[in-house]
Protein backbone atom coordinates (compact mmCIF):
# COMPACT_ATOMS: atom_id res chain seq x y z
CA UNK A 1 0.00 0.00 0.00
CA UNK A 2 1.11 3.50 -0.77
CA UNK A 3 0.86 6.20 1.88
CA UNK A 4 -1.72 8.92 1.41
CA UNK A 5 -0.09 11.97 -0.20
CA UNK A 6 -0.21 15.14 1.84
CA UNK A 7 -0.79 18.62 0.53
CA UNK A 8 1.52 21.37 1.71
CA UNK A 9 -0.35 24.33 0.31
CA UNK A 10 -0.65 27.56 2.24
CA UNK A 11 -3.79 28.27 4.22
CA UNK A 12 -5.55 31.50 3.36
CA UNK A 13 -8.06 32.84 5.85
CA UNK A 14 -10.65 35.56 5.48
CA UNK A 15 -13.52 37.09 7.40
CA UNK A 16 -16.23 37.20 4.75
CA UNK A 17 -16.18 33.77 3.13
CA UNK A 18 -14.34 30.55 2.40
CA UNK A 19 -13.50 28.73 -0.82
CA UNK A 20 -12.13 25.25 -1.33
CA UNK A 21 -11.22 23.46 -4.55
CA UNK A 22 -8.89 20.78 -5.87
CA UNK A 23 -7.06 23.24 -8.11
CA UNK A 24 -5.73 26.68 -7.11
CA UNK A 25 -7.07 28.35 -10.26
CA UNK A 26 -10.56 27.05 -9.51
CA UNK A 27 -10.30 28.35 -5.95
CA UNK A 28 -9.18 31.71 -7.31
CA UNK A 29 -12.25 31.80 -9.56
CA UNK A 30 -14.47 31.33 -6.52
CA UNK A 31 -12.61 34.03 -4.61
CA UNK A 32 -12.98 36.43 -7.53
CA UNK A 33 -16.73 35.84 -7.65
CA UNK A 34 -17.09 36.49 -3.91
CA UNK A 35 -15.01 39.66 -4.14
CA UNK A 36 -17.19 40.88 -7.02
CA UNK A 37 -20.26 40.63 -4.79
CA UNK A 38 -21.46 37.14 -5.67
CA UNK A 39 -22.89 34.69 -3.17
CA UNK A 40 -21.88 31.13 -2.27
CA UNK A 41 -23.93 29.62 -5.10
CA UNK A 42 -22.30 31.90 -7.66
CA UNK A 43 -18.86 30.97 -6.33
CA UNK A 44 -19.61 27.24 -6.37
CA UNK A 45 -20.82 27.41 -9.98
CA UNK A 46 -17.65 29.28 -10.97
CA UNK A 47 -15.50 26.70 -9.18
CA UNK A 48 -17.31 23.82 -10.90
CA UNK A 49 -16.85 25.40 -14.32
CA UNK A 50 -13.18 26.14 -13.64
CA UNK A 51 -12.58 22.57 -12.45
CA UNK A 52 -14.13 21.32 -15.68
CA UNK A 53 -11.37 23.17 -17.51
CA UNK A 54 -8.47 22.57 -15.09
CA UNK A 55 -9.23 18.91 -14.31
CA UNK A 56 -11.42 17.55 -17.11
CA UNK A 57 -11.12 13.89 -16.16
PQR file with spaces between the fields and no chain letter, atoms N, CA, C, O and H, PARSE charges and radii, in Angstrom:
ATOM       1  N    UNK     1       0.830   -1.185    0.000 -0.4000 1.5000
ATOM       2  CA   UNK     1       0.000    0.000    0.000 -0.0000 2.0000
ATOM       3  C    UNK     1       0.873    1.246    0.000  0.5500 1.7000
ATOM       4  O    UNK     1       1.924    1.304    0.639 -0.5500 1.4000
ATOM       5  N    UNK     2       0.406    2.220   -0.726 -0.4000 1.5000
ATOM       6  CA   UNK     2       1.108    3.497   -0.771 -0.0000 2.0000
ATOM       7  C    UNK     2       0.532    4.437    0.281  0.5500 1.7000
ATOM       8  O    UNK     2      -0.673    4.425    0.532 -0.5500 1.4000
ATOM       9  H    UNK     2      -0.448    2.173   -1.245  0.4000 1.0000
ATOM      10  N    UNK     3       1.382    5.248    0.895 -0.4000 1.5000
ATOM      11  CA   UNK     3       0.861    6.205    1.884 -0.0000 2.0000
ATOM      12  C    UNK     3       0.036    7.293    1.202  0.5500 1.7000
ATOM      13  O    UNK     3       0.249    7.613    0.033 -0.5500 1.4000
ATOM      14  H    UNK     3       2.361    5.258    0.692  0.4000 1.0000
ATOM      15  N    UNK     4      -0.887    7.842    1.939 -0.4000 1.5000
ATOM      16  CA   UNK     4      -1.722    8.919    1.413 -0.0000 2.0000
ATOM      17  C    UNK     4      -0.869   10.167    1.222  0.5500 1.7000
ATOM      18  O    UNK     4      -0.199   10.604    2.157 -0.5500 1.4000
ATOM      19  H    UNK     4      -1.060    7.582    2.889  0.4000 1.0000
ATOM      20  N    UNK     5      -0.886   10.753    0.005 -0.4000 1.5000
ATOM      21  CA   UNK     5      -0.095   11.968   -0.201 -0.0000 2.0000
ATOM      22  C    UNK     5      -0.666   13.136    0.598  0.5500 1.7000
ATOM      23  O    UNK     5      -1.879   13.250    0.776 -0.5500 1.4000
ATOM      24  H    UNK     5      -1.431   10.398   -0.754  0.4000 1.0000
ATOM      25  N    UNK     6       0.212   13.985    1.065 -0.4000 1.5000
ATOM      26  CA   UNK     6      -0.210   15.144    1.842 -0.0000 2.0000
ATOM      27  C    UNK     6      -0.002   16.409    1.027  0.5500 1.7000
ATOM      28  O    UNK     6       0.950   16.522    0.255 -0.5500 1.4000
ATOM      29  H    UNK     6       1.197   13.892    0.920  0.4000 1.0000
ATOM      30  N    UNK     7      -0.886   17.330    1.208 -0.4000 1.5000
ATOM      31  CA   UNK     7      -0.785   18.615    0.533 -0.0000 2.0000
ATOM      32  C    UNK     7      -0.107   19.619    1.459  0.5500 1.7000
ATOM      33  O    UNK     7      -0.438   19.708    2.641 -0.5500 1.4000
ATOM      34  H    UNK     7      -1.660   17.238    1.835  0.4000 1.0000
ATOM      35  N    UNK     8       0.819   20.353    0.927 -0.4000 1.5000
ATOM      36  CA   UNK     8       1.520   21.366    1.711 -0.0000 2.0000
ATOM      37  C    UNK     8       1.265   22.742    1.110  0.5500 1.7000
ATOM      38  O    UNK     8       2.197   23.512    0.878 -0.5500 1.4000
ATOM      39  H    UNK     8       1.088   20.280   -0.034  0.4000 1.0000
ATOM      40  N    UNK     9       0.021   23.036    0.865 -0.4000 1.5000
ATOM      41  CA   UNK     9      -0.345   24.328    0.305 -0.0000 2.0000
ATOM      42  C    UNK     9      -0.639   25.302    1.431  0.5500 1.7000
ATOM      43  O    UNK     9      -1.074   24.899    2.509 -0.5500 1.4000
ATOM      44  H    UNK     9      -0.736   22.411    1.053  0.4000 1.0000
ATOM      45  N    UNK    10      -0.404   26.578    1.184 -0.4000 1.5000
ATOM      46  CA   UNK    10      -0.655   27.563    2.240 -0.0000 2.0000
ATOM      47  C    UNK    10      -2.139   27.700    2.548  0.5500 1.7000
ATOM      48  O    UNK    10      -2.992   27.514    1.680 -0.5500 1.4000
ATOM      49  H    UNK    10      -0.050   26.906    0.308  0.4000 1.0000
ATOM      50  N    UNK    11      -2.421   28.021    3.777 -0.4000 1.5000
ATOM      51  CA   UNK    11      -3.785   28.267    4.224 -0.0000 2.0000
ATOM      52  C    UNK    11      -4.057   29.755    4.128  0.5500 1.7000
ATOM      53  O    UNK    11      -3.285   30.571    4.631 -0.5500 1.4000
ATOM      54  H    UNK    11      -1.728   28.172    4.482  0.4000 1.0000
ATOM      55  N    UNK    12      -5.148   30.103    3.485 -0.4000 1.5000
ATOM      56  CA   UNK    12      -5.545   31.500    3.362 -0.0000 2.0000
ATOM      57  C    UNK    12      -6.844   31.665    4.125  0.5500 1.7000
ATOM      58  O    UNK    12      -7.803   30.929    3.896 -0.5500 1.4000
ATOM      59  H    UNK    12      -5.775   29.440    3.076  0.4000 1.0000
ATOM      60  N    UNK    13      -6.878   32.628    5.028 -0.4000 1.5000
ATOM      61  CA   UNK    13      -8.061   32.837    5.850 -0.0000 2.0000
ATOM      62  C    UNK    13      -8.651   34.208    5.563  0.5500 1.7000
ATOM      63  O    UNK    13      -7.935   35.160    5.254 -0.5500 1.4000
ATOM      64  H    UNK    13      -6.099   33.226    5.215  0.4000 1.0000
ATOM      65  N    UNK    14      -9.968   34.288    5.672 -0.4000 1.5000
ATOM      66  CA   UNK    14     -10.653   35.555    5.482 -0.0000 2.0000
ATOM      67  C    UNK    14     -11.817   35.680    6.447  0.5500 1.7000
ATOM      68  O    UNK    14     -12.165   34.725    7.141 -0.5500 1.4000
ATOM      69  H    UNK    14     -10.550   33.515    5.923  0.4000 1.0000
ATOM      70  N    UNK    15     -12.412   36.849    6.488 -0.4000 1.5000
ATOM      71  CA   UNK    15     -13.523   37.089    7.403 -0.0000 2.0000
ATOM      72  C    UNK    15     -14.885   36.969    6.733  0.5500 1.7000
ATOM      73  O    UNK    15     -15.888   36.756    7.414 -0.5500 1.4000
ATOM      74  H    UNK    15     -12.129   37.625    5.925  0.4000 1.0000
ATOM      75  N    UNK    16     -14.939   37.099    5.434 -0.4000 1.5000
ATOM      76  CA   UNK    16     -16.228   37.195    4.750 -0.0000 2.0000
ATOM      77  C    UNK    16     -16.635   35.957    3.967  0.5500 1.7000
ATOM      78  O    UNK    16     -17.741   35.925    3.426 -0.5500 1.4000
ATOM      79  H    UNK    16     -14.124   37.272    4.880  0.4000 1.0000
ATOM      80  N    UNK    17     -15.805   34.956    3.884 -0.4000 1.5000
ATOM      81  CA   UNK    17     -16.177   33.770    3.126 -0.0000 2.0000
ATOM      82  C    UNK    17     -15.041   32.766    3.085  0.5500 1.7000
ATOM      83  O    UNK    17     -13.928   33.042    3.535 -0.5500 1.4000
ATOM      84  H    UNK    17     -14.907   34.982    4.323  0.4000 1.0000
ATOM      85  N    UNK    18     -15.339   31.602    2.539 -0.4000 1.5000
ATOM      86  CA   UNK    18     -14.336   30.552    2.401 -0.0000 2.0000
ATOM      87  C    UNK    18     -14.545   29.842    1.078  0.5500 1.7000
ATOM      88  O    UNK    18     -15.676   29.680    0.620 -0.5500 1.4000
ATOM      89  H    UNK    18     -16.242   31.379    2.173  0.4000 1.0000
ATOM      90  N    UNK    19     -13.457   29.424    0.471 -0.4000 1.5000
ATOM      91  CA   UNK    19     -13.501   28.735   -0.816 -0.0000 2.0000
ATOM      92  C    UNK    19     -12.558   27.547   -0.732  0.5500 1.7000
ATOM      93  O    UNK    19     -11.459   27.654   -0.189 -0.5500 1.4000
ATOM      94  H    UNK    19     -12.538   29.556    0.843  0.4000 1.0000
ATOM      95  N    UNK    20     -12.988   26.423   -1.266 -0.4000 1.5000
ATOM      96  CA   UNK    20     -12.130   25.249   -1.330 -0.0000 2.0000
ATOM      97  C    UNK    20     -12.292   24.562   -2.669  0.5500 1.7000
ATOM      98  O    UNK    20     -13.409   24.416   -3.166 -0.5500 1.4000
ATOM      99  H    UNK    20     -13.882   26.336   -1.707  0.4000 1.0000
ATOM     100  N    UNK    21     -11.178   24.137   -3.260 -0.4000 1.5000
ATOM     101  CA   UNK    21     -11.224   23.455   -4.553 -0.0000 2.0000
ATOM     102  C    UNK    21      -9.977   22.596   -4.698  0.5500 1.7000
ATOM     103  O    UNK    21      -8.996   22.779   -3.977 -0.5500 1.4000
ATOM     104  H    UNK    21     -10.271   24.256   -2.857  0.4000 1.0000
ATOM     105  N    UNK    22     -10.023   21.662   -5.634 -0.4000 1.5000
ATOM     106  CA   UNK    22      -8.888   20.775   -5.874 -0.0000 2.0000
ATOM     107  C    UNK    22      -7.776   21.440   -6.663  0.5500 1.7000
ATOM     108  O    UNK    22      -6.659   20.926   -6.700 -0.5500 1.4000
ATOM     109  H    UNK    22     -10.819   21.513   -6.220  0.4000 1.0000
ATOM     110  N    UNK    23      -8.053   22.558   -7.286 -0.4000 1.5000
ATOM     111  CA   UNK    23      -7.057   23.245   -8.107 -0.0000 2.0000
ATOM     112  C    UNK    23      -7.010   24.709   -7.692  0.5500 1.7000
ATOM     113  O    UNK    23      -8.059   25.321   -7.491 -0.5500 1.4000
ATOM     114  H    UNK    23      -8.961   22.975   -7.256  0.4000 1.0000
ATOM     115  N    UNK    24      -5.813   25.286   -7.559 -0.4000 1.5000
ATOM     116  CA   UNK    24      -5.727   26.676   -7.106 -0.0000 2.0000
ATOM     117  C    UNK    24      -6.402   27.674   -8.034  0.5500 1.7000
ATOM     118  O    UNK    24      -6.928   28.683   -7.565 -0.5500 1.4000
ATOM     119  H    UNK    24      -4.961   24.788   -7.723  0.4000 1.0000
ATOM     120  N    UNK    25      -6.402   27.417   -9.339 -0.4000 1.5000
ATOM     121  CA   UNK    25      -7.070   28.346  -10.255 -0.0000 2.0000
ATOM     122  C    UNK    25      -8.584   28.311  -10.075  0.5500 1.7000
ATOM     123  O    UNK    25      -9.251   29.335  -10.214 -0.5500 1.4000
ATOM     124  H    UNK    25      -5.975   26.596   -9.719  0.4000 1.0000
ATOM     125  N    UNK    26      -9.120   27.146   -9.769 -0.4000 1.5000
ATOM     126  CA   UNK    26     -10.556   27.050   -9.510 -0.0000 2.0000
ATOM     127  C    UNK    26     -10.911   27.770   -8.214  0.5500 1.7000
ATOM     128  O    UNK    26     -11.939   28.443   -8.135 -0.5500 1.4000
ATOM     129  H    UNK    26      -8.578   26.314   -9.656  0.4000 1.0000
ATOM     130  N    UNK    27     -10.069   27.630   -7.209 -0.4000 1.5000
ATOM     131  CA   UNK    27     -10.305   28.348   -5.955 -0.0000 2.0000
ATOM     132  C    UNK    27     -10.233   29.850   -6.178  0.5500 1.7000
ATOM     133  O    UNK    27     -11.012   30.605   -5.598 -0.5500 1.4000
ATOM     134  H    UNK    27      -9.235   27.084   -7.273  0.4000 1.0000
ATOM     135  N    UNK    28      -9.298   30.283   -7.017 -0.4000 1.5000
ATOM     136  CA   UNK    28      -9.182   31.710   -7.310 -0.0000 2.0000
ATOM     137  C    UNK    28     -10.422   32.220   -8.031  0.5500 1.7000
ATOM     138  O    UNK    28     -10.844   33.354   -7.809 -0.5500 1.4000
ATOM     139  H    UNK    28      -8.664   29.669   -7.488  0.4000 1.0000
ATOM     140  N    UNK    29     -11.006   31.397   -8.889 -0.4000 1.5000
ATOM     141  CA   UNK    29     -12.246   31.796   -9.564 -0.0000 2.0000
ATOM     142  C    UNK    29     -13.358   32.022   -8.546  0.5500 1.7000
ATOM     143  O    UNK    29     -14.111   32.990   -8.656 -0.5500 1.4000
ATOM     144  H    UNK    29     -10.663   30.475   -9.069  0.4000 1.0000
ATOM     145  N    UNK    30     -13.465   31.149   -7.570 -0.4000 1.5000
ATOM     146  CA   UNK    30     -14.466   31.328   -6.523 -0.0000 2.0000
ATOM     147  C    UNK    30     -14.222   32.568   -5.691  0.5500 1.7000
ATOM     148  O    UNK    30     -15.161   33.281   -5.339 -0.5500 1.4000
ATOM     149  H    UNK    30     -12.854   30.363   -7.481  0.4000 1.0000
ATOM     150  N    UNK    31     -12.958   32.828   -5.373 -0.4000 1.5000
ATOM     151  CA   UNK    31     -12.615   34.029   -4.611 -0.0000 2.0000
ATOM     152  C    UNK    31     -12.967   35.281   -5.399  0.5500 1.7000
ATOM     153  O    UNK    31     -13.502   36.241   -4.845 -0.5500 1.4000
ATOM     154  H    UNK    31     -12.195   32.249   -5.659  0.4000 1.0000
ATOM     155  N    UNK    32     -12.668   35.267   -6.691 -0.4000 1.5000
ATOM     156  CA   UNK    32     -12.976   36.429   -7.533 -0.0000 2.0000
ATOM     157  C    UNK    32     -14.468   36.711   -7.571  0.5500 1.7000
ATOM     158  O    UNK    32     -14.883   37.870   -7.546 -0.5500 1.4000
ATOM     159  H    UNK    32     -12.234   34.487   -7.141  0.4000 1.0000
ATOM     160  N    UNK    33     -15.280   35.660   -7.631 -0.4000 1.5000
ATOM     161  CA   UNK    33     -16.734   35.840   -7.646 -0.0000 2.0000
ATOM     162  C    UNK    33     -17.208   36.437   -6.326  0.5500 1.7000
ATOM     163  O    UNK    33     -18.038   37.347   -6.324 -0.5500 1.4000
ATOM     164  H    UNK    33     -14.943   34.718   -7.651  0.4000 1.0000
ATOM     165  N    UNK    34     -16.697   35.942   -5.211 -0.4000 1.5000
ATOM     166  CA   UNK    34     -17.094   36.486   -3.911 -0.0000 2.0000
ATOM     167  C    UNK    34     -16.676   37.944   -3.763  0.5500 1.7000
ATOM     168  O    UNK    34     -17.433   38.760   -3.238 -0.5500 1.4000
ATOM     169  H    UNK    34     -16.023   35.203   -5.213  0.4000 1.0000
ATOM     170  N    UNK    35     -15.478   38.268   -4.224 -0.4000 1.5000
ATOM     171  CA   UNK    35     -15.011   39.657   -4.139 -0.0000 2.0000
ATOM     172  C    UNK    35     -15.828   40.592   -5.024  0.5500 1.7000
ATOM     173  O    UNK    35     -15.956   41.779   -4.724 -0.5500 1.4000
ATOM     174  H    UNK    35     -14.863   37.604   -4.651  0.4000 1.0000
ATOM     175  N    UNK    36     -16.379   40.060   -6.111 -0.4000 1.5000
ATOM     176  CA   UNK    36     -17.187   40.876   -7.025 -0.0000 2.0000
ATOM     177  C    UNK    36     -18.614   41.053   -6.521  0.5500 1.7000
ATOM     178  O    UNK    36     -19.422   41.716   -7.172 -0.5500 1.4000
ATOM     179  H    UNK    36     -16.274   39.096   -6.354  0.4000 1.0000
ATOM     180  N    UNK    37     -18.931   40.468   -5.371 -0.4000 1.5000
ATOM     181  CA   UNK    37     -20.257   40.632   -4.786 -0.0000 2.0000
ATOM     182  C    UNK    37     -21.168   39.438   -4.961  0.5500 1.7000
ATOM     183  O    UNK    37     -22.346   39.506   -4.610 -0.5500 1.4000
ATOM     184  H    UNK    37     -18.274   39.930   -4.843  0.4000 1.0000
ATOM     185  N    UNK    38     -20.647   38.337   -5.498 -0.4000 1.5000
ATOM     186  CA   UNK    38     -21.456   37.140   -5.670 -0.0000 2.0000
ATOM     187  C    UNK    38     -21.683   36.420   -4.353  0.5500 1.7000
ATOM     188  O    UNK    38     -21.043   36.717   -3.344 -0.5500 1.4000
ATOM     189  H    UNK    38     -19.690   38.281   -5.782  0.4000 1.0000
ATOM     190  N    UNK    39     -22.603   35.470   -4.381 -0.4000 1.5000
ATOM     191  CA   UNK    39     -22.888   34.692   -3.174 -0.0000 2.0000
ATOM     192  C    UNK    39     -22.234   33.311   -3.277  0.5500 1.7000
ATOM     193  O    UNK    39     -21.495   33.040   -4.224 -0.5500 1.4000
ATOM     194  H    UNK    39     -23.123   35.229   -5.200  0.4000 1.0000
ATOM     195  N    UNK    40     -22.505   32.454   -2.317 -0.4000 1.5000
ATOM     196  CA   UNK    40     -21.877   31.134   -2.272 -0.0000 2.0000
ATOM     197  C    UNK    40     -22.263   30.276   -3.468  0.5500 1.7000
ATOM     198  O    UNK    40     -21.444   29.502   -3.963 -0.5500 1.4000
ATOM     199  H    UNK    40     -23.105   32.675   -1.548  0.4000 1.0000
ATOM     200  N    UNK    41     -23.501   30.403   -3.937 -0.4000 1.5000
ATOM     201  CA   UNK    41     -23.933   29.617   -5.096 -0.0000 2.0000
ATOM     202  C    UNK    41     -23.187   30.072   -6.343  0.5500 1.7000
ATOM     203  O    UNK    41     -22.741   29.243   -7.136 -0.5500 1.4000
ATOM     204  H    UNK    41     -24.167   31.032   -3.534  0.4000 1.0000
ATOM     205  N    UNK    42     -23.048   31.377   -6.522 -0.4000 1.5000
ATOM     206  CA   UNK    42     -22.297   31.900   -7.662 -0.0000 2.0000
ATOM     207  C    UNK    42     -20.855   31.394   -7.640  0.5500 1.7000
ATOM     208  O    UNK    42     -20.316   30.987   -8.670 -0.5500 1.4000
ATOM     209  H    UNK    42     -23.410   32.050   -5.877  0.4000 1.0000
ATOM     210  N    UNK    43     -20.240   31.422   -6.464 -0.4000 1.5000
ATOM     211  CA   UNK    43     -18.856   30.966   -6.335 -0.0000 2.0000
ATOM     212  C    UNK    43     -18.738   29.477   -6.611  0.5500 1.7000
ATOM     213  O    UNK    43     -17.779   29.048   -7.252 -0.5500 1.4000
ATOM     214  H    UNK    43     -20.678   31.752   -5.628  0.4000 1.0000
ATOM     215  N    UNK    44     -19.688   28.682   -6.145 -0.4000 1.5000
ATOM     216  CA   UNK    44     -19.609   27.237   -6.374 -0.0000 2.0000
ATOM     217  C    UNK    44     -19.801   26.891   -7.843  0.5500 1.7000
ATOM     218  O    UNK    44     -19.181   25.953   -8.343 -0.5500 1.4000
ATOM     219  H    UNK    44     -20.467   29.031   -5.624  0.4000 1.0000
ATOM     220  N    UNK    45     -20.649   27.634   -8.540 -0.4000 1.5000
ATOM     221  CA   UNK    45     -20.817   27.415   -9.982 -0.0000 2.0000
ATOM     222  C    UNK    45     -19.526   27.771  -10.710  0.5500 1.7000
ATOM     223  O    UNK    45     -19.097   27.040  -11.602 -0.5500 1.4000
ATOM     224  H    UNK    45     -21.153   28.397   -8.134  0.4000 1.0000
ATOM     225  N    UNK    46     -18.907   28.880  -10.340 -0.4000 1.5000
ATOM     226  CA   UNK    46     -17.648   29.282  -10.967 -0.0000 2.0000
ATOM     227  C    UNK    46     -16.555   28.248  -10.718  0.5500 1.7000
ATOM     228  O    UNK    46     -15.776   27.933  -11.618 -0.5500 1.4000
ATOM     229  H    UNK    46     -19.255   29.475   -9.615  0.4000 1.0000
ATOM     230  N    UNK    47     -16.498   27.726   -9.506 -0.4000 1.5000
ATOM     231  CA   UNK    47     -15.501   26.704   -9.182 -0.0000 2.0000
ATOM     232  C    UNK    47     -15.745   25.443  -10.002  0.5500 1.7000
ATOM     233  O    UNK    47     -14.798   24.853  -10.522 -0.5500 1.4000
ATOM     234  H    UNK    47     -17.130   27.982   -8.775  0.4000 1.0000
ATOM     235  N    UNK    48     -16.989   25.027  -10.122 -0.4000 1.5000
ATOM     236  CA   UNK    48     -17.311   23.824  -10.897 -0.0000 2.0000
ATOM     237  C    UNK    48     -16.923   23.988  -12.358  0.5500 1.7000
ATOM     238  O    UNK    48     -16.368   23.071  -12.963 -0.5500 1.4000
ATOM     239  H    UNK    48     -17.758   25.507   -9.699  0.4000 1.0000
ATOM     240  N    UNK    49     -17.213   25.152  -12.924 -0.4000 1.5000
ATOM     241  CA   UNK    49     -16.848   25.400  -14.320 -0.0000 2.0000
ATOM     242  C    UNK    49     -15.330   25.440  -14.491  0.5500 1.7000
ATOM     243  O    UNK    49     -14.798   24.905  -15.463 -0.5500 1.4000
ATOM     244  H    UNK    49     -17.664   25.897  -12.432  0.4000 1.0000
ATOM     245  N    UNK    50     -14.638   26.071  -13.552 -0.4000 1.5000
ATOM     246  CA   UNK    50     -13.179   26.137  -13.635 -0.0000 2.0000
ATOM     247  C    UNK    50     -12.554   24.752  -13.479  0.5500 1.7000
ATOM     248  O    UNK    50     -11.575   24.439  -14.156 -0.5500 1.4000
ATOM     249  H    UNK    50     -15.070   26.506  -12.762  0.4000 1.0000
ATOM     250  N    UNK    51     -13.100   23.929  -12.605 -0.4000 1.5000
ATOM     251  CA   UNK    51     -12.575   22.567  -12.448 -0.0000 2.0000
ATOM     252  C    UNK    51     -12.802   21.739  -13.701  0.5500 1.7000
ATOM     253  O    UNK    51     -11.999   20.863  -14.021 -0.5500 1.4000
ATOM     254  H    UNK    51     -13.895   24.183  -12.055  0.4000 1.0000
ATOM     255  N    UNK    52     -13.890   22.010  -14.413 -0.4000 1.5000
ATOM     256  CA   UNK    52     -14.133   21.318  -15.675 -0.0000 2.0000
ATOM     257  C    UNK    52     -13.061   21.618  -16.707  0.5500 1.7000
ATOM     258  O    UNK    52     -12.797   20.803  -17.592 -0.5500 1.4000
ATOM     259  H    UNK    52     -14.542   22.722  -14.153  0.4000 1.0000
ATOM     260  N    UNK    53     -12.445   22.786  -16.595 -0.4000 1.5000
ATOM     261  CA   UNK    53     -11.370   23.168  -17.507 -0.0000 2.0000
ATOM     262  C    UNK    53     -10.014   22.701  -16.974  0.5500 1.7000
ATOM     263  O    UNK    53      -9.201   22.167  -17.728 -0.5500 1.4000
ATOM     264  H    UNK    53     -12.660   23.447  -15.876  0.4000 1.0000
ATOM     265  N    UNK    54      -9.771   22.899  -15.689 -0.4000 1.5000
ATOM     266  CA   UNK    54      -8.467   22.571  -15.091 -0.0000 2.0000
ATOM     267  C    UNK    54      -8.258   21.071  -14.913  0.5500 1.7000
ATOM     268  O    UNK    54      -7.148   20.571  -15.099 -0.5500 1.4000
ATOM     269  H    UNK    54     -10.431   23.334  -15.076  0.4000 1.0000
ATOM     270  N    UNK    55      -9.309   20.358  -14.556 -0.4000 1.5000
ATOM     271  CA   UNK    55      -9.227   18.913  -14.310 -0.0000 2.0000
ATOM     272  C    UNK    55     -10.375   18.214  -15.039  0.5500 1.7000
ATOM     273  O    UNK    55     -11.342   17.797  -14.402 -0.5500 1.4000
ATOM     274  H    UNK    55     -10.211   20.764  -14.404  0.4000 1.0000
ATOM     275  N    UNK    56     -10.283   18.081  -16.352 -0.4000 1.5000
ATOM     276  CA   UNK    56     -11.424   17.553  -17.112 -0.0000 2.0000
ATOM     277  C    UNK    56     -11.748   16.082  -16.866  0.5500 1.7000
ATOM     278  O    UNK    56     -12.866   15.657  -17.159 -0.5500 1.4000
ATOM     279  H    UNK    56      -9.497   18.419  -16.869  0.4000 1.0000
ATOM     280  N    UNK    57     -10.836   15.310  -16.352 -0.4000 1.5000
ATOM     281  CA   UNK    57     -11.117   13.889  -16.155 -0.0000 2.0000
ATOM     282  C    UNK    57     -11.390   13.573  -14.722  0.5500 1.7000
ATOM     283  O    UNK    57     -11.646   12.418  -14.382 -0.5500 1.4000
ATOM     284  H    UNK    57      -9.929   15.655  -16.115  0.4000 1.0000
